[in-house]
Amino acid sequence: MVDITSDELDAVFRALADPTRRAMLRSLSGRPRTVGELAEPFEISLAAASKHIKSLERAGLVQREVQGRTHVCRLDARPLHGGMEWMRHYERFWNERLDVLEALLRTEDRERAPTTPAKPSKRARSKK
């Protein structure tokens, strides 16, 4: 498992919990953007957009650079790796349990299968 603290993982999942922040990350995956560009698709103020960006920064998902009066944001996807590793652990957990369930159901199906050959249908017998 990745070496990530509980607080770091909490910050990543907290940041990803909001659809606006997820959309901002999606936008940043294409190229760096200004705060104004990140706010534009939403009916929110620049101050509200900045609060969302600060949440993404606390999670380490966004790096902000000030260029004069312009704030440019860049995606840093490295913290997502810790979240993915955490989810993979539970994916393996459920896959193992589902494999056991599948084996049990297949065994049950085999045990219920008729042991004598099936009789031909009436139609098959009438063709002889």
Phi, psi and chi 1 to 4 in degrees:
 res  aa     phi    psi   chi1   chi2   chi3   chi4
   1 MET       -  147.7 -162.9  119.9  158.2      -
   2 VAL   -65.7  145.8  172.0      -      -      -
   3 ASP   -82.7   89.5 -174.0   24.7      -      -
   4 ILE  -134.9  137.0 -173.8  167.6      -      -
   5 THR   -77.7  161.0   68.4      -      -      -
   6 SER   -60.5  -39.5 -179.3      -      -      -
   7 ASP   -64.1  -39.3  -71.5  -17.2      -      -
   8 GLU   -66.3  -43.7  -68.9  168.2  -32.2      -
   9 LEU   -64.8  -41.6 -165.3   56.8      -      -
  10 ASP   -58.7  -42.9  -70.8  -10.1      -      -
  11 ALA   -64.4  -40.2      -      -      -      -
  12 VAL   -63.8  -50.2  167.5      -      -      -
  13 PHE   -67.7  -33.6  -76.1  124.3      -      -
  14 ARG   -64.4  -42.8 -167.9  175.0  -56.8  114.3
  15 ALA   -65.3  -39.5      -      -      -      -
  16 LEU   -76.7  -13.1  -65.2  174.8      -      -
  17 ALA   -69.4  -20.0      -      -      -      -
  18 ASP   -98.9  128.5 -175.6   87.5      -      -
  19 PRO   -63.5  -31.6   14.7  -22.2      -      -
  20 THR   -65.4  -44.0  -59.7      -      -      -
  21 ARG   -66.7  -38.0  -68.1 -167.6  -74.1  -92.1
  22 ARG   -62.1  -40.7  -70.9 -167.4  -54.5  -89.9
  23 ALA   -65.9  -37.8      -      -      -      -
  24 MET   -63.5  -42.8  -73.1  178.2  166.7      -
  25 LEU   -62.4  -42.1  -75.0  178.4      -      -
  26 ARG   -59.0  -42.7 -166.2  173.8  -49.8  112.5
  27 SER   -64.3  -41.6  176.2      -      -      -
  28 LEU   -69.9  -19.7  -70.4  171.0      -      -
  29 SER   -68.8  -18.7   70.0      -      -      -
  30 GLY   -83.3  -42.7      -      -      -      -
  31 ARG  -173.4  162.9   66.9  175.4  175.5   82.7
  32 PRO   -61.8  148.9  -22.3   33.0      -      -
  33 ARG  -139.0  156.8  -58.2 -160.5 -174.3  -95.9
  34 THR   -80.5  165.1   65.1      -      -      -
  35 VAL   -59.1  -40.7  172.3      -      -      -
  36 GLY   -61.5  -42.2      -      -      -      -
  37 GLU   -65.3  -36.2  -70.8  173.1  -38.9      -
  38 LEU   -70.5  -33.9  -71.0  172.3      -      -
  39 ALA   -78.2  -27.7      -      -      -      -
  40 GLU   -51.0  -45.5 -172.9  178.8  -27.8      -
  41 PRO   -69.6  -10.8  -11.3   21.2      -      -
  42 PHE  -112.8  154.6  -49.3  101.3      -      -
  43 GLU   -89.3   66.6  -66.9 -176.2   18.0      -
  44 ILE  -134.0  157.0   58.1  174.2      -      -
  45 SER   -77.1  166.9   66.0      -      -      -
  46 LEU   -63.6  -33.3  -70.2  178.1      -      -
  47 ALA   -64.9  -42.4      -      -      -      -
  48 ALA   -66.2  -41.7      -      -      -      -
  49 ALA   -61.3  -40.0      -      -      -      -
  50 SER   -63.3  -37.0 -172.1      -      -      -
  51 LYS   -64.4  -41.0  -73.7 -177.9 -179.7 -178.3
  52 HIS   -62.8  -43.3  -78.3  -65.1      -      -
  53 ILE   -64.8  -38.2  -67.0  165.6      -      -
  54 LYS   -62.1  -37.6  -76.1  179.3 -174.9  174.3
  55 SER   -63.3  -41.9  176.0      -      -      -
  56 LEU   -66.6  -35.1  -65.7  168.0      -      -
  57 GLU   -67.3  -43.3  -74.7  178.0  -57.3      -
  58 ARG   -59.2  -33.7  -81.1 -168.3  -62.2  -85.9
  59 ALA   -79.8   -7.9      -      -      -      -
  60 GLY    80.9   10.6      -      -      -      -
  61 LEU   -85.9  -17.9  -64.8  166.5      -      -
  62 VAL  -133.5  138.2  166.6      -      -      -
  63 GLN  -112.2  128.6  -56.1  -62.9  -41.9      -
  64 ARG  -109.6  134.5 -171.3 -172.7  -41.0 -146.9
  65 GLU  -123.7  131.8  179.4 -176.2  -31.3      -
  66 VAL   -93.9  122.6  180.0      -      -      -
  67 GLN  -120.1   91.2  -61.9  173.0   -9.4      -
  68 GLY    70.1 -119.9      -      -      -      -
  69 ARG   -96.0    0.8  -67.9  176.8   40.2 -179.8
  70 THR  -101.9  133.3  -54.3      -      -      -
  71 HIS  -103.6  119.2  -69.5 -132.7      -      -
  72 VAL  -107.2  130.1  177.6      -      -      -
  73 CYS  -108.7  140.2  -60.4      -      -      -
  74 ARG  -126.6  144.9  -73.1  176.5  172.5   62.7
  75 LEU   -76.3  136.6  173.8   65.6      -      -
  76 ASP  -124.8   99.6 -176.6   -9.7      -      -
  77 ALA   -81.5   -4.0      -      -      -      -
  78 ARG   -54.5  -42.4  -71.5  177.6  -67.5 -179.0
  79 PRO   -62.7  -23.0  -25.4   35.8      -      -
  80 LEU   -64.4  -27.4  -68.3  172.6      -      -
  81 HIS   -60.4  -42.6 -178.2   68.6      -      -
  82 GLY   -61.5  -40.6      -      -      -      -
  83 GLY   -66.2  -39.9      -      -      -      -
  84 MET   -64.6  -41.2  -73.1  -60.5  -59.6      -
  85 GLU   -63.9  -39.3  -74.6  -58.8  -50.2      -
  86 TRP   -62.2  -44.2 -175.1   86.0      -      -
  87 MET   -69.1  -35.8  -72.8 -172.7  -76.9      -
  88 ARG   -61.4  -35.8  -81.3 -169.7 -167.9  106.4
  89 HIS   -56.7  -46.2  169.3   77.6      -      -
  90 TYR   -77.0  -25.8  -70.4   97.1      -      -
  91 GLU   -63.7  -45.2  178.2 -176.4   32.5      -
  92 ARG   -62.5  -43.0  -74.0 -172.7  -63.1  -87.6
  93 PHE   -54.3  -51.0  169.3   85.9      -      -
  94 TRP   -72.3  -36.5  -77.0  110.5      -      -
  95 ASN   -61.3  -41.5  -78.0  -22.6      -      -
  96 GLU   -62.2  -44.1  -71.7  170.4    5.7      -
  97 ARG   -67.5  -38.7  -88.7  131.3 -168.9   96.8
  98 LEU   -68.7  -33.9  -69.7  171.5      -      -
  99 ASP   -63.8  -41.2  -71.5  -14.2      -      -
 100 VAL   -63.7  -44.8  168.5      -      -      -
 101 LEU   -60.8  -44.4  176.2   60.9      -      -
 102 GLU   -60.3  -43.2 -179.7 -178.9   26.0      -
 103 ALA   -62.8  -41.4      -      -      -      -
 104 LEU   -63.8  -43.0  -71.9  170.6      -      -
 105 LEU   -66.6  -39.4  -68.2  172.1      -      -
 106 ARG   -64.7  -41.1  -72.3 -176.8 -172.9  -84.3
 107 THR   -62.7  -44.1  -61.0      -      -      -
 108 GLU   -61.5  -42.3 -173.9  177.0  -75.9      -
 109 ASP   -62.2  -42.4  -74.0  -13.0      -      -
 110 ARG   -64.9  -39.3  -80.8 -168.1  -57.7  -86.9
 111 GLU   -68.9  -29.5  -70.8  172.3   -4.6      -
 112 ARG   -86.7  -12.8  -72.2 -174.0  177.8 -179.7
 113 ALA   -64.8  141.9      -      -      -      -
 114 PRO   -63.4  142.2   16.8  -23.5      -      -
 115 THR   -89.8  -19.2   54.3      -      -      -
 116 THR   -98.0  149.7   56.8      -      -      -
 117 PRO   -62.0  146.0   -1.7    4.0      -      -
 118 ALA   -69.9  143.7      -      -      -      -
 119 LYS   -72.3  143.0  -66.5 -179.3 -177.1  177.9
 120 PRO   -64.4  151.1   -1.8    5.1      -      -
 121 SER   -68.8  162.5   67.1      -      -      -
 122 LYS   -57.4  -40.0  -70.8 -178.2 -178.7 -179.1
 123 ARG   -63.4  -42.7 -173.4  173.2 -173.8 -156.9
 124 ALA   -65.1  -37.6      -      -      -      -
 125 ARG   -69.9  -34.0  -75.3 -170.0  -57.0 -118.5
 126 SER   -74.2  -21.6   65.3      -      -      -
 127 LYS   -76.1  -18.4  -73.5 -175.7  178.1 -179.2
 128 LYS   -74.4      -  -70.6 -175.8  178.3  179.3
